[in-house]
Amino acid sequence: MDYQMEELLPIVSELAQKYAGYESTSITYEKAQSLMEAVLFCLSEYNNSYTNSLVHRDISVKEQYNIGAKLLFEKVEDIRKIFNEISFQFEDFGVKCLYDTVQKGIPQFLEWYDIKFCPQNAIMTLDYPLLIDCSSLKGGDAVYKYIRAIQIEQQFLGAFDRNYVVSVLEKYNSEYRDMIENICSIVLTNIIGHIAIKKSFNKTEFLYEEYLQLSKVFGGKSISDIEKVVKELIKKMVSQFYENDMNIFEYLCYETNNIAVRIFTANQHGQLSKVFVL
């Protein structure tokens, strides 16, 4: 929604007075720009929310800003709640980047996030990569989407024995503790191999005959065809281990194309052992 400058300036001016403690209205140009961004951020929060239906009512820009600010506050409280929930049994599997981003970064965000004067700044860097892209989001919006994804990843990985997950990561990269990669992608790819040929998770290593079976399952198929197969296998897994949790299914399906490309390329060169590692 487009706003006129004359609608925004009074809100920015009031925010500037609060920032300066009502002692002076003199702030730097950079800070004034930042406060304008803060106002626009809260307005976008309003416009992107379920309250969007209120846009058609006779509601002032100031009211929209206040509602947006309230929604943002509630979002930060949700971030705090989700973080507290996952922290009790959080598992980083020894991956330093995952630990630092979540266990150090989120508390830093919750402590220092300036929800009133600079909500567009997330404070923390979201270094550990997800299966989804948060780069287009800022501030609390980015962290909220991020922590929800981490929650789903913890649910996904939590269904498997820790030793299995660690063994897969070690086979994938002996220095996995220092890598900056999404570990769900690595584990999910390996699980796809198990489900495709009904291989037990209790047994270690894929045998030569099993790689031949996998080659037949995915052979003669295009990348898009393999992607469809992978999606069906994920659906079967979610049904078997997660009671058809659609949040987990939809999140994992963001990786189907990447997995399909890896399988297609590896199968073409007889290197499925590089994809299905354990």
Secondary structure, 3 states (H helix, E strand, C coil): CCCCHHHHHHHHHHHHHHHCCCCCCCCCHHHHHHHHHHHHHHHHHHHCCHHHHHHHCCCCHHHHHHHHHHHHHHHHHHHHHHHHHHHCCCCCCCCHHHHHHHHHHHHHHHHHCCCCCCCCCCCCCCCCCCCCCCCCCCHHHHHHHHHHHHHHHHHHHHCCCHHHHHHHHHHHCCCHHHCCCCHHHHHHHHHHHHHHCCCCCCCCCCCHHHHHHHHHHHCCCCHHHHHHHHHHHHHHHHHHHCCCCHHHHHHHHHHHHHHHHHHHHHHHCCCHHHCCCC
